[in-house]
Amino acid sequence: MINNGLNILKKHRFQTVVMILLVCLCLYILGVAFVAKNTSDDAKKKYMETYGNMTLYRTGEYLSDASYYNYYDENGRVNFDKLHLFLEDLGKEKDFSFYSLSSQVLEVTSQKMPEQFLYGYEDGYSDEAVNDYLGETMYATKSIQVSSSFFDENNIKISEGVIFSSDDYCLNDENRIPVLLGSTYKGVLKINDSFKAYYMGEKFDFYVIGFVADGAFFYDSSDNKMKSCERYIIVPALYSDRCDRFARIVLLNQVNGYINSSLGYEETGEAFKKIIKDHGLENWNIYFVYNGALGHENILEKYSAMTSEVSKQFRIIVIIILIFAAAANIIALCSMLRENFQTFGVEMICGASRKSINKESFIALGLIMAIGDVLASMGLLIFGYTLKSVLVVQYAMISILIITSVACAVYIKEMKLDTYIGGKE
């Protein structure tokens, strides 16, 4: 029986090789698609846990010249303290969450910065980010300044080092500022490295305390995009009790941020205005806006639809591959069985049952599937795919084997073998 099964393959060497390669290719692609599907599902899950159910409202200020200079040049600190308490209460609000996010350049002077970290790199204008001033070469490096809730709201993790502590958000007397770096900075800087840079017109020493994990993104309303943290320097939103001009500018800059609320636009707006009124800032023109209300495309909704669609398409791909692999095997093997029609007739004359003939076809099919499976599994392991993907390939191979065996058995049953020996008798 085994010899007869092997003889089926020997008679059709070319078809056998093609079927083995086809099985190998289908199973390999299935393993790759499975990994891609899992990656897509993980991305969808992560997105839904962060931005998927999030409604973001942008905050900022457009002070008049009179209000601005009154705040910037005042002799006392009344307005400074008002603004500070307003931001503190905004961050403590229970009905919604607020985080400060602004993008102010760091002009690094102590070392040359690779162009991928400079402003304008993505648009081809990184050369404009390098300037000489008073004998120093300054590299305008991408940076964001964030409050502590930024990390939780955007589900941003630290891969190495530590996240900012509460003390890091207060400017110390040594004028040293801790920073976190995007993952692409690995190999350029390391933990405890330091560099000098101008920030808001003042020169400071910055030192690295950690790296952000891969796959960290934040929403930037300035161009309505999700941006990766990988090329950014992340600076804590600083508070300085010195109340000097630098402290005032930095504090005012922290009004720029986002509110994440499920209350709806009207109710969230009322709560926001109440906090402004409670701190006597009604005339400061501190605004609260939802991009969708201005007719802009809601990029968060768009990305949510995209992640769901990609995940759906990968499921379809996996199903199509399984159907194609099974159908191709059935067609090719049935063709081989058809050409073996006379041999089966002779075997029946010699007393073979349909069951034994089915076993011969199963041996031929099993050998093709086994070789294709081994080659596909080796390919997945060589190219670094997970053992889980190899296990999925085994399940798929068994499923295809069962489906094809049943189809071949039905085909053999329908073959009129008795006509070869002159009738049913």
C-alpha positions as CSV (number, residue, x, y, z in Angstrom):
1,M,0.0,0.0,0.0
2,I,2.9,2.3,0.9
3,N,4.7,1.5,-2.4
4,N,1.5,2.1,-4.4
5,G,1.1,5.5,-2.7
6,L,4.7,6.4,-3.5
7,N,4.3,5.2,-7.1
8,I,1.5,7.7,-7.6
9,L,4.0,10.4,-6.8
10,K,6.8,8.9,-8.9
11,K,4.6,8.8,-11.9
12,H,4.0,12.5,-11.5
13,R,7.3,13.9,-10.4
14,F,6.8,17.4,-11.7
15,Q,3.3,17.7,-10.3
16,T,4.6,16.4,-6.9
17,V,7.4,18.9,-6.8
18,V,5.0,21.8,-7.7
19,M,2.5,20.6,-5.0
20,I,5.3,20.5,-2.4
21,L,6.4,24.0,-3.3
22,L,2.8,25.2,-3.3
23,V,2.1,23.7,0.1
24,C,5.4,25.1,1.5
25,L,4.6,28.6,0.1
26,C,1.0,28.6,1.3
27,L,1.9,27.5,4.8
28,Y,4.8,29.9,5.0
29,I,2.6,32.8,3.9
30,L,0.0,31.7,6.4
31,G,2.5,31.8,9.2
32,V,3.7,35.3,8.1
33,A,0.1,36.5,7.8
34,F,-0.8,35.1,11.2
35,V,2.1,37.1,12.8
36,A,1.0,40.2,10.9
37,K,-2.6,39.7,12.0
38,N,-1.5,39.4,15.6
39,T,0.6,42.5,15.3
40,S,-2.3,44.3,13.7
41,D,-4.7,43.1,16.5
42,D,-2.2,44.2,19.2
43,A,-1.9,47.6,17.5
44,K,-5.7,47.8,17.4
45,K,-6.0,46.8,21.0
46,K,-3.4,49.3,22.1
47,Y,-5.0,52.1,20.0
48,M,-8.4,51.4,21.5
49,E,-7.0,51.4,25.0
50,T,-5.5,54.9,24.4
51,Y,-7.0,56.9,21.5
52,G,-9.7,54.6,20.3
53,N,-12.3,55.8,22.9
54,M,-10.7,59.2,23.5
55,T,-12.2,62.6,22.6
56,L,-9.5,65.2,22.7
57,Y,-10.1,68.9,23.2
58,R,-7.3,71.3,22.5
59,T,-6.4,74.1,25.0
60,G,-4.3,77.2,24.5
61,E,-4.1,80.9,24.9
62,Y,-4.1,84.0,22.6
63,L,-3.5,86.8,25.1
64,S,-3.8,90.3,23.8
65,D,-0.6,92.4,23.8
66,A,-1.8,94.3,26.9
67,S,-2.5,91.1,28.9
68,Y,0.7,89.5,27.8
69,Y,3.0,92.3,28.8
70,N,1.0,92.9,32.0
71,Y,1.8,89.3,32.9
72,Y,5.3,89.2,31.5
73,D,6.5,92.5,33.1
74,E,4.5,92.8,36.3
75,N,6.4,93.7,39.4
76,G,4.6,91.2,41.6
77,R,3.6,87.7,41.1
78,V,-0.2,87.9,41.3
79,N,-0.9,86.8,37.7
80,F,1.9,84.2,37.8
81,D,0.4,82.5,40.9
82,K,-3.1,82.7,39.4
83,L,-1.9,80.9,36.3
84,H,0.0,78.3,38.3
85,L,-3.0,77.5,40.5
86,F,-5.2,77.3,37.4
87,L,-3.0,74.7,35.8
88,E,-2.8,72.7,39.0
89,D,-6.5,72.6,39.4
90,L,-7.0,71.8,35.7
91,G,-4.7,68.8,36.1
92,K,-6.6,67.7,39.3
93,E,-10.1,67.9,37.7
94,K,-12.0,64.7,38.3
95,D,-14.6,65.0,35.4
96,F,-11.9,65.0,32.8
97,S,-8.1,64.6,32.4
98,F,-5.7,67.3,31.2
99,Y,-2.1,67.1,30.1
100,S,0.2,69.9,28.9
101,L,2.0,69.4,25.6
102,S,3.9,72.0,23.7
103,S,6.7,71.8,21.1
104,Q,9.5,74.1,21.8
105,V,12.9,73.7,20.1
106,L,16.0,72.7,22.0
107,E,19.0,74.4,20.4
108,V,21.9,72.0,21.2
109,T,25.3,73.5,21.3
110,S,27.6,71.0,23.0
111,Q,27.6,68.4,20.3
112,K,26.6,67.8,16.7
113,M,23.1,66.3,16.4
114,P,22.3,63.8,13.6
115,E,20.0,65.4,11.1
116,Q,17.1,62.9,11.7
117,F,16.6,64.6,15.1
118,L,16.5,68.1,13.7
119,Y,13.4,70.1,12.9
120,G,12.5,70.0,9.2
121,Y,14.2,66.6,8.6
122,E,11.0,64.9,7.4
123,D,10.3,67.7,5.0
124,G,13.9,68.0,3.7
125,Y,14.7,71.2,5.5
126,S,17.1,70.0,8.2
127,D,19.9,72.2,6.9
128,E,17.9,75.2,8.0
129,A,18.0,73.8,11.6
130,V,21.7,74.4,11.9
131,N,22.8,78.0,12.7
132,D,25.8,79.8,14.0
133,Y,25.3,82.4,16.8
134,L,28.0,84.2,18.7
135,G,30.6,81.6,17.8
136,E,28.4,78.6,18.7
137,T,26.8,76.1,16.3
138,M,23.2,75.5,17.3
139,Y,21.3,72.4,16.3
140,A,17.5,73.0,16.4
141,T,16.4,69.6,17.8
142,K,12.9,68.2,18.0
143,S,11.5,68.4,21.5
144,I,8.2,68.3,23.4
145,Q,7.5,69.6,26.9
146,V,4.9,67.6,28.8
147,S,3.2,67.3,32.1
148,S,3.2,64.1,34.1
149,S,-0.3,62.9,32.9
150,F,1.0,62.9,29.3
151,F,2.5,59.4,29.7
152,D,-0.6,57.7,31.1
153,E,-3.0,59.4,28.7
154,N,-0.9,58.3,25.7
155,N,0.1,54.9,27.1
156,I,3.8,55.7,26.8
157,K,6.2,53.4,28.6
158,I,9.8,53.6,29.5
159,S,12.1,50.9,28.1
160,E,15.3,51.9,30.0
161,G,16.0,54.2,32.9
162,V,13.2,55.9,34.9
163,I,10.3,58.2,34.2
164,F,10.2,61.8,35.5
165,S,9.6,62.1,39.3
166,S,7.5,64.9,40.8
167,D,10.8,66.8,41.7
168,D,11.9,66.8,38.0
169,Y,9.0,69.2,37.2
170,C,10.6,71.9,39.4
171,L,13.6,73.7,38.0
172,N,16.5,73.2,40.4
173,D,19.1,75.8,41.5
174,E,21.7,74.0,39.4
175,N,19.8,74.7,36.2
176,R,20.0,71.0,35.3
177,I,17.0,69.5,33.5
178,P,16.3,65.7,33.1
179,V,15.1,64.5,29.8
180,L,13.7,61.3,28.2
181,L,14.8,60.3,24.7
182,G,13.0,58.5,21.9
183,S,14.2,55.0,21.0
184,T,16.2,56.2,17.9
185,Y,18.5,58.0,20.2
186,K,20.0,54.8,21.5
187,G,23.5,54.6,20.2
188,V,23.7,58.4,20.0
189,L,23.3,59.1,23.7
190,K,23.0,56.9,26.8
191,I,21.6,57.2,30.3
192,N,23.5,59.8,32.4
193,D,24.9,61.6,29.3
194,S,24.5,65.3,29.4
195,F,24.4,68.1,26.8
196,K,24.0,71.9,26.7
197,A,21.2,73.6,24.8
198,Y,19.2,76.8,24.7
199,Y,15.6,76.4,25.8
200,M,13.2,79.4,25.5
201,G,16.2,81.7,25.2
202,E,18.1,80.4,28.3
203,K,21.0,77.9,28.3
204,F,20.7,74.8,30.4
205,D,22.4,71.5,31.1
206,F,20.3,68.6,30.2
207,Y,20.9,65.0,31.3
208,V,19.4,61.7,30.1
209,I,17.4,59.6,32.6
210,G,15.7,57.2,30.3
211,F,14.5,56.0,26.9
212,V,10.9,55.8,25.7
213,A,9.8,52.4,24.5
214,D,9.3,51.6,20.8
215,G,5.8,52.3,19.4
216,A,5.1,55.4,21.5
217,F,3.0,58.0,19.7
218,F,1.3,61.3,20.6
219,Y,-1.3,63.4,18.9
220,D,-0.2,66.8,17.5
221,S,-3.1,69.1,16.6
222,S,-0.7,71.6,14.9
223,D,-0.8,69.4,11.8
224,N,-3.5,66.9,12.9
225,K,-1.2,63.9,13.0
226,M,-0.1,61.1,15.2
227,K,3.6,61.5,15.8
228,S,6.2,58.9,17.0
229,C,8.3,59.8,20.0
230,E,11.3,58.0,18.6
231,R,13.1,61.1,17.4
232,Y,12.0,63.5,20.2
233,I,13.6,64.8,23.3
234,I,11.0,64.9,26.0
235,V,11.3,67.6,28.6
236,P,9.2,68.0,31.8
237,A,6.8,70.9,31.9
238,L,8.9,73.0,34.3
239,Y,7.8,75.2,37.2
240,S,10.2,77.7,38.7
241,D,9.2,79.6,41.9
242,R,11.7,82.3,41.0
243,C,9.0,84.0,39.0
244,D,11.5,85.5,36.6
245,R,10.8,86.0,32.9
246,F,11.9,82.5,32.0
247,A,9.6,81.0,34.6
248,R,6.7,83.1,33.3
249,I,7.1,82.2,29.7
250,V,7.5,78.5,30.5
251,L,4.4,78.5,32.7
252,L,2.3,80.3,30.1
253,N,3.4,77.8,27.5
254,Q,1.9,75.0,29.6
255,V,-1.6,76.3,28.9
256,N,-1.2,74.5,25.5
257,G,-2.4,70.9,25.9
258,Y,-5.3,68.5,25.6
259,I,-8.4,67.6,27.6
260,N,-9.6,64.0,27.4
261,S,-13.3,63.9,28.3
262,S,-16.3,61.7,27.8
263,L,-18.7,64.4,29.0
264,G,-19.4,65.9,25.6
265,Y,-18.4,69.2,24.1
266,E,-20.9,71.4,25.9
267,E,-20.5,70.0,29.4
268,T,-16.7,69.8,29.2
269,G,-16.6,73.4,28.0
270,E,-18.7,74.5,30.9
271,A,-16.4,72.8,33.4
272,F,-13.4,74.3,31.7
273,K,-14.8,77.8,31.8
274,K,-15.7,77.4,35.5
275,I,-12.1,76.6,36.4
276,I,-11.0,79.7,34.5
277,K,-13.6,81.9,36.3
278,D,-12.6,80.4,39.7
279,H,-9.1,81.7,39.2
280,G,-10.0,85.1,37.8
281,L,-8.7,84.5,34.3
282,E,-11.8,85.3,32.3
283,N,-10.1,88.1,30.3
284,W,-7.0,86.0,29.4
285,N,-8.5,84.5,26.2
286,I,-7.6,80.9,27.2
287,Y,-9.5,78.8,24.7
288,F,-10.9,75.3,24.5
289,V,-11.7,73.8,21.1
290,Y,-12.6,70.5,19.5
291,N,-11.1,70.1,16.0
292,G,-14.2,68.3,14.7
293,A,-16.3,71.3,15.7
294,L,-14.3,73.4,13.2
295,G,-14.9,71.1,10.3
296,H,-11.5,69.4,10.5
297,E,-11.1,65.7,9.9
298,N,-10.9,63.8,13.2
299,I,-7.7,62.0,12.7
300,L,-8.3,59.8,15.8
301,E,-11.5,58.5,14.4
302,K,-9.8,57.9,11.0
303,Y,-7.0,55.9,12.7
304,S,-9.5,53.9,14.7
305,A,-11.2,52.9,11.4
306,M,-7.9,52.1,9.8
307,T,-6.7,49.8,12.6
308,S,-10.0,47.9,12.5
309,E,-9.9,47.6,8.7
310,V,-6.3,46.3,8.7
311,S,-7.1,43.7,11.3
312,K,-10.2,42.6,9.3
313,Q,-8.2,42.4,6.1
314,F,-5.5,40.1,7.7
315,R,-8.3,37.8,8.8
316,I,-9.6,37.6,5.3
317,I,-6.1,36.9,4.0
318,V,-5.6,34.0,6.4
319,I,-9.0,32.5,5.3
320,I,-8.2,32.9,1.6
321,I,-4.8,31.2,2.0
322,L,-6.4,28.2,3.7
323,I,-9.1,27.9,1.0
324,F,-6.6,28.3,-1.8
325,A,-4.1,25.7,-0.3
326,A,-6.9,23.2,0.2
327,A,-8.5,23.8,-3.3
328,A,-5.1,23.6,-5.0
329,N,-4.2,20.3,-3.3
330,I,-7.6,18.8,-4.1
331,I,-7.5,19.8,-7.8
332,A,-3.9,18.6,-8.3
333,L,-4.3,15.4,-6.4
334,C,-7.6,14.5,-8.0
335,S,-5.9,15.0,-11.4
336,M,-3.1,12.6,-10.3
337,L,-5.7,10.1,-9.1
338,R,-7.6,10.3,-12.4
339,E,-4.5,9.5,-14.3
340,N,-4.1,6.5,-12.0
341,F,-7.5,5.2,-12.9
342,Q,-6.4,2.0,-14.6
343,T,-4.0,1.1,-11.8
344,F,-6.8,1.3,-9.3
345,G,-9.0,-0.9,-11.6
346,V,-6.3,-3.5,-11.7
347,E,-6.0,-3.4,-7.9
348,M,-9.7,-3.9,-7.5
349,I,-9.5,-7.0,-9.8
350,C,-6.8,-8.3,-7.5
351,G,-9.1,-7.8,-4.5
352,A,-8.3,-4.3,-3.3
353,S,-11.1,-2.4,-1.5
354,R,-12.0,1.3,-1.9
355,K,-10.7,1.8,1.6
356,S,-7.2,0.6,0.6
357,I,-7.2,2.8,-2.5
358,N,-8.2,5.7,-0.2
359,K,-5.2,4.9,2.0
360,E,-2.9,5.0,-1.0
361,S,-4.1,8.5,-1.9
362,F,-3.7,9.5,1.7
363,I,-0.1,8.3,1.8
364,A,0.7,10.4,-1.3
365,L,-1.1,13.4,0.1
366,G,0.5,13.0,3.5
367,L,4.0,12.9,2.1
368,I,3.4,16.1,0.1
369,M,2.0,17.9,3.1
370,A,4.7,16.7,5.4
371,I,7.6,17.8,3.2
372,G,5.9,21.2,2.5
373,D,5.2,21.6,6.2
374,V,8.8,20.9,7.2
375,L,10.1,23.4,4.6
376,A,7.6,26.1,5.6
377,S,8.3,25.7,9.4
378,M,12.1,25.8,8.8
379,G,11.6,29.0,6.8
380,L,9.6,30.7,9.5
381,L,12.2,29.8,12.2
382,I,15.1,30.9,10.0
383,F,13.6,34.3,9.4
384,G,12.9,34.8,13.1
385,Y,9.1,34.2,13.3
386,T,7.7,32.9,16.6
387,L,7.1,29.3,17.6
388,K,3.4,30.2,17.8
389,S,3.3,30.9,14.1
390,V,4.9,27.5,13.5
391,L,2.3,25.9,15.7
392,V,-0.5,27.6,13.7
393,V,1.0,26.2,10.5
394,Q,0.8,22.7,12.0
395,Y,-2.9,23.2,12.8
396,A,-3.5,24.5,9.3
397,M,-1.6,21.7,7.7
398,I,-3.7,19.1,9.6
399,S,-6.9,20.9,8.6
400,I,-5.9,21.0,5.0
401,L,-4.9,17.4,5.1
402,I,-8.3,16.3,6.5
403,I,-10.2,18.4,4.0
404,T,-8.2,17.2,1.1
405,S,-8.4,13.6,2.2
406,V,-12.2,13.7,2.5
407,A,-12.4,15.4,-0.9
408,C,-10.2,12.7,-2.5
409,A,-12.2,9.9,-0.8
410,V,-15.4,11.3,-2.3
411,Y,-13.7,11.7,-5.7
412,I,-12.5,8.1,-5.6
413,K,-16.0,6.9,-4.6
414,E,-17.5,8.7,-7.6
415,M,-14.9,7.3,-10.0
416,K,-16.5,4.5,-12.1
417,L,-13.7,2.0,-11.5
418,D,-16.0,-0.9,-12.2
419,T,-16.3,0.1,-15.9
420,Y,-12.7,-0.8,-16.3
421,I,-13.4,-4.5,-15.5
422,G,-16.6,-4.7,-17.7
423,G,-19.4,-4.0,-15.4
424,K,-20.5,-4.2,-11.8
425,E,-20.3,-8.0,-11.7
